[in-house]
């Protein structure tokens, strides 16, 4: 599940942010520090995550620690989906 999530996030970033095509976009590559995603780009990522994974990203979630790289974004989605998975069990 995590691998599929990270693959979808990676594909979105490559499509939406052209600079990412010039770098080897691995799960640990810093997205903010490397300039792939800027502050406005974070909003695009939030919209993508909410629409694609059916999660709600709260204002409290909008911290660099959640948007630092693909691995962290994948963890954020997993954390946001966890209550749904518990409820459906």
C-alpha positions as a Markdown table, in Angstrom:
| # | Residue | x | y | z |
|---|---|---|---|---|
| 1 | Unk | 0.0 | 0.0 | 0.0 |
| 2 | Unk | 2.8 | 2.4 | 0.9 |
| 3 | Unk | 4.7 | 1.7 | -2.3 |
| 4 | Unk | 1.6 | 2.4 | -4.4 |
| 5 | Unk | 1.0 | 5.6 | -2.4 |
| 6 | Unk | 4.5 | 6.8 | -2.9 |
| 7 | Unk | 4.4 | 5.9 | -6.6 |
| 8 | Unk | 1.2 | 8.0 | -7.1 |
| 9 | Unk | 2.8 | 11.0 | -5.2 |
| 10 | Unk | 6.0 | 10.7 | -7.3 |
| 11 | Unk | 4.0 | 10.6 | -10.5 |
| 12 | Unk | 2.1 | 13.7 | -9.5 |
| 13 | Unk | 5.2 | 15.6 | -8.6 |
| 14 | Unk | 6.9 | 14.7 | -11.8 |
| 15 | Unk | 3.8 | 15.8 | -13.8 |
| 16 | Unk | 3.1 | 19.0 | -11.9 |
| 17 | Unk | 6.6 | 20.3 | -11.1 |
| 18 | Unk | 8.9 | 20.3 | -14.2 |
| 19 | Unk | 12.1 | 20.8 | -12.2 |
| 20 | Unk | 11.6 | 17.4 | -10.6 |
| 21 | Unk | 12.3 | 15.8 | -14.0 |
| 22 | Unk | 15.8 | 17.1 | -13.9 |
| 23 | Unk | 16.6 | 15.3 | -10.6 |
| 24 | Unk | 16.6 | 11.7 | -9.6 |
| 25 | Unk | 13.3 | 11.8 | -7.6 |
| 26 | Unk | 13.7 | 9.2 | -4.9 |
| 27 | Unk | 11.6 | 9.0 | -1.7 |
| 28 | Unk | 14.2 | 10.8 | 0.5 |
| 29 | Unk | 15.0 | 13.7 | -1.9 |
| 30 | Unk | 14.2 | 16.9 | 0.0 |
| 31 | Unk | 11.3 | 18.5 | -2.0 |
| 32 | Unk | 11.3 | 21.9 | -0.3 |
| 33 | Unk | 15.0 | 22.4 | 0.2 |
| 34 | Unk | 15.8 | 21.3 | -3.4 |
| 35 | Unk | 13.3 | 23.8 | -4.8 |
| 36 | Unk | 11.1 | 21.2 | -6.4 |
| 37 | Unk | 8.1 | 22.4 | -4.4 |
| 38 | Unk | 7.6 | 25.9 | -3.2 |
| 39 | Unk | 5.0 | 27.3 | -0.8 |
| 40 | Unk | 2.4 | 27.5 | -3.5 |
| 41 | Unk | 3.3 | 24.1 | -4.7 |
| 42 | Unk | 2.5 | 22.7 | -1.3 |
| 43 | Unk | -1.2 | 23.8 | -1.9 |
| 44 | Unk | -1.2 | 21.8 | -5.1 |
| 45 | Unk | 0.2 | 18.8 | -3.3 |
| 46 | Unk | -2.5 | 19.1 | -0.5 |
| 47 | Unk | -5.3 | 19.2 | -3.1 |
| 48 | Unk | -3.8 | 16.2 | -4.9 |
| 49 | Unk | -3.5 | 14.2 | -1.6 |
| 50 | Unk | -7.1 | 15.1 | -0.5 |
| 51 | Unk | -8.6 | 14.2 | -3.9 |
| 52 | Unk | -6.6 | 11.1 | -4.6 |
| 53 | Unk | -6.5 | 9.5 | -1.2 |
| 54 | Unk | -9.7 | 10.8 | 0.3 |
| 55 | Unk | -8.0 | 12.4 | 3.3 |
| 56 | Unk | -8.4 | 15.8 | 4.9 |
| 57 | Unk | -5.1 | 17.7 | 5.4 |
| 58 | Unk | -5.6 | 20.1 | 8.3 |
| 59 | Unk | -3.8 | 23.4 | 8.9 |
| 60 | Unk | -1.8 | 21.7 | 11.7 |
| 61 | Unk | -0.5 | 19.2 | 9.1 |
| 62 | Unk | 1.0 | 22.0 | 6.9 |
| 63 | Unk | 4.5 | 21.8 | 8.4 |
| 64 | Unk | 7.8 | 21.1 | 6.6 |
| 65 | Unk | 8.2 | 17.8 | 8.4 |
| 66 | Unk | 5.2 | 16.4 | 6.6 |
| 67 | Unk | 6.1 | 17.8 | 3.1 |
| 68 | Unk | 9.9 | 17.3 | 3.2 |
| 69 | Unk | 10.0 | 14.3 | 0.8 |
| 70 | Unk | 7.9 | 11.6 | -0.8 |
| 71 | Unk | 8.5 | 9.2 | 2.1 |
| 72 | Unk | 7.1 | 11.8 | 4.6 |
| 73 | Unk | 4.1 | 12.6 | 2.3 |
| 74 | Unk | 3.4 | 8.8 | 2.2 |
| 75 | Unk | 3.5 | 8.6 | 6.0 |
| 76 | Unk | 1.1 | 11.6 | 6.2 |
| 77 | Unk | -1.4 | 9.9 | 3.9 |
| 78 | Unk | -1.1 | 6.6 | 5.9 |
| 79 | Unk | -1.6 | 8.5 | 9.2 |
| 80 | Unk | -4.6 | 10.3 | 7.8 |
| 81 | Unk | -6.1 | 7.1 | 6.4 |
| 82 | Unk | -5.5 | 5.1 | 9.6 |
| 83 | Unk | -8.7 | 6.2 | 11.4 |
| 84 | Unk | -10.8 | 5.1 | 8.3 |
| 85 | Unk | -9.1 | 1.7 | 8.2 |
| 86 | Unk | -9.7 | 1.2 | 11.9 |
| 87 | Unk | -13.4 | 2.2 | 11.5 |
| 88 | Unk | -13.9 | -0.2 | 8.6 |
| 89 | Unk | -12.4 | -3.2 | 10.4 |
